[in-house]
Amino acid sequence: MLRTLAISLILLFSPVLNSCEKTGEETTVPDNSQEEQQEQEKEQQVESAGKTLIAYYSFSGDCRSIVASITTNMDADVLEIQPAEEGLDYAANNYAIGSSLIAAIREKPNNAASYPAIKPVNRNVADYDTLIIVTPLWWSNMAAPMQSYLFQEGSKMAGKTIGLIVSSYSSSISSVVADAQRLIPEGIFVKESLWINNANRSGKDALIKNWLSSFSNQSSETQSTMPEHIKISVGGKTIPIAIEDNNATMELVKVLRKAPVSYEANDYGGFEKVGDLGFSLPASDTQISTQPGDVILYSGNQIVLFYGTNSWSYTRIGKMEYGTLDELKAFLKAGQGMITVTLSL
Ligand SMILES: Cc1cc2nc3c(=O)[nH]c(=O)nc-3n(C[C@H](O)[C@H](O)[C@H](O)COP(=O)(O)O)c2cc1C
């Protein structure tokens, strides 16, 4: 899995490297090799398609032009965020509308009603490992329509690699970075965010190219790093699971990076809740004596959550970090029948 990821990231940015080498030089490559190369580049782009989503908002066109520059360097899907109300002039009367939208969000950032409505979006973040957010700065903060999008979708971006590009006249972007972190609390942010402003805008293409290449290195590192914990939620409560480092957990994390997984589990034997994940993980079963809190893979596709003990041939997934045994039993609703379990990053 990691190898495939590394290869696709290398492929993703190889057109960038190739185009850098070619710039301004007369090529001596014969025509047919050139065709082959173009064919390869096409194939490489297809292979990486769908992994990265660029979500942007633009009022006066600067961010749109940043996105155009990104997409000449990499293959990615693009989502434009659009306010539901068309034709508003956010800059009129000394930015009066934009300023009042930002003031409303600052006053009540946890209230959905503070965020201006946006048009429905046609991309599902679950389809992507990596997101690049491109947004203008408004009154030091992230432009309101982009905040609306991230307020709606940011919680679905847990465990995904996030890059941020901010455009302003001259104001620095630290509050926009803070907005992004607030709205995507469990995203893995690539440092540093890129700041395009009126002083460096004429050189933006080169800045973007450099930023993308360091973004690609960092995102391949984050995507190949195993987290120490995943989360388990039952009935609105969530606790961490400290996970093992094996093929089953690597595969599970890969699935969870896309989206949380929910399944139903029921009591069995008076010592466990067991349920079918709906897909198989690579098992490496050995004889195990389980303890309360153990999270175990059974038969490749069943997850067993122990509140008692048993001995069987299993693969360890990890251990729930719970307080007392009674708290664990209450969390798992031990002996009370069917529960819905959600695993997430
Ligand atoms: C409502 C509003 C507020 C703005 N506030 C600031 C600001 O405080 N500081 C700044 O440097 N630029 C500010 N700008 C300028 C934009 O950040 C800048 O022009 C940006 O490049 C616009 O991107 P866009 O063309 O994609 O909309 C503001 C623009 C608007 C519309």
The ligand as a MOL file (V3000), in Angstrom:
LIG
                    3D

  0  0  0     0  0            999 V3000
M  V30 BEGIN CTAB
M  V30 COUNTS 31 33 0 0 0
M  V30 BEGIN ATOM
M  V30 1 C -14.2740 41.5530 2.0350 0
M  V30 2 C -12.7930 41.6330 1.7570 0
M  V30 3 C -11.9210 41.8900 2.7870 0
M  V30 4 C -10.5290 41.9440 2.5410 0
M  V30 5 N -9.6850 42.1780 3.5870 0
M  V30 6 C -8.3500 42.2180 3.3590 0
M  V30 7 C -7.4400 42.4790 4.4470 0
M  V30 8 O -7.8270 42.6770 5.5940 0
M  V30 9 N -6.1180 42.4990 4.1690 0
M  V30 10 C -5.6260 42.2890 2.9180 0
M  V30 11 O -4.4140 42.2990 2.7370 0
M  V30 12 N -6.4610 42.0310 1.8730 0
M  V30 13 C -7.8020 41.9920 2.0720 0
M  V30 14 N -8.6660 41.7640 1.0290 0
M  V30 15 C -8.1100 41.5550 -0.3070 0
M  V30 16 C -8.0620 40.0780 -0.7310 0
M  V30 17 O -7.5610 39.2670 0.3080 0
M  V30 18 C -7.1600 39.8850 -1.9330 0
M  V30 19 O -7.4920 40.8040 -2.9250 0
M  V30 20 C -7.2330 38.4940 -2.4730 0
M  V30 21 O -6.1460 38.2920 -3.3480 0
M  V30 22 C -8.5480 38.2680 -3.1940 0
M  V30 23 O -8.6250 36.9840 -3.7280 0
M  V30 24 P -9.7300 36.6660 -4.8560 0
M  V30 25 O -9.4240 37.5770 -6.0120 0
M  V30 26 O -9.5320 35.2320 -5.2230 0
M  V30 27 O -11.0680 36.9390 -4.2650 0
M  V30 28 C -10.0320 41.7310 1.2470 0
M  V30 29 C -10.9440 41.5040 0.1920 0
M  V30 30 C -12.3070 41.4580 0.4430 0
M  V30 31 C -13.2560 41.1950 -0.6980 0
M  V30 END ATOM
M  V30 BEGIN BOND
M  V30 1 1 1 2
M  V30 2 1 2 3
M  V30 3 2 2 30
M  V30 4 2 3 4
M  V30 5 1 4 5
M  V30 6 1 4 28
M  V30 7 2 5 6
M  V30 8 1 6 7
M  V30 9 1 6 13
M  V30 10 2 7 8
M  V30 11 1 7 9
M  V30 12 1 9 10
M  V30 13 2 10 11
M  V30 14 1 10 12
M  V30 15 2 12 13
M  V30 16 1 13 14
M  V30 17 1 14 15
M  V30 18 1 14 28
M  V30 19 1 15 16
M  V30 20 1 16 17
M  V30 21 1 16 18
M  V30 22 1 18 19
M  V30 23 1 18 20
M  V30 24 1 20 21
M  V30 25 1 20 22
M  V30 26 1 22 23
M  V30 27 1 23 24
M  V30 28 2 24 25
M  V30 29 1 24 26
M  V30 30 1 24 27
M  V30 31 2 28 29
M  V30 32 1 29 30
M  V30 33 1 30 31
M  V30 END BOND
M  V30 END CTAB
M  END
